[in-house]
Amino acid sequence: MFRRSGGRIRRPNSANPLRGRRGAPGRVIDAAEAFYASHGQAPLFRVPDIAAELELELDRRDYSREGGTIHLHAEIDALQANNYGDITVSAAPTENWFEARFRTGGYDEAERRIFRYMTSLIAGDRAFVSCERDGQIAAFAFGVIRNGLLVVEAVETDARFRQQGLGRRTVGGLVGWAGRAGAQAGCLQVVADNTPARALYASLGFNRELYRYHYRRKTIAA
């Protein structure tokens, strides 16, 4: 599947292999390169464990490797939930929630429009959570429940408020909401070399690794 949304976020701007029968790596990569070239973008492949056959051909074409990611899973009863009074849970993102996301992510105007649009497409039970300090959102995340599974996304703490446990409180609030909403399990993705984030999620109970993936990017000469 070839995705293109614009902006810097990798997954919606990359070629993503699907489960099941796939074409020969060379033909798949040729098709992806033609697709992204037609849109003036550098080709980018998301390569999960199930698509290891792409690696040799991507090596041959000098694709660089980046963004190693781990997909974690846990039963909802094994996760550490909370219901702290300083955690706000909303079914839709507020302007303050968006502002915090854009500020911490350094989004430009185009990326802000894309993120707002992508957020509007989310289907299913959803919650946008945040924790305030000094009159502004200091930590936030959002989650969606699909077929009983809580998918945790966009976990972030403002750099000025780190090392205070706010990320743990925020994700714990999201887990608490999901449990009340009937979720049976939860999952999230974490960058493989982000040691603090991995420690945070382990402390919450996300200890089962399902799979890993990384990205391969082709640099376009200027």
Disulfide bonds with the S-S distance in Angstrom:
none
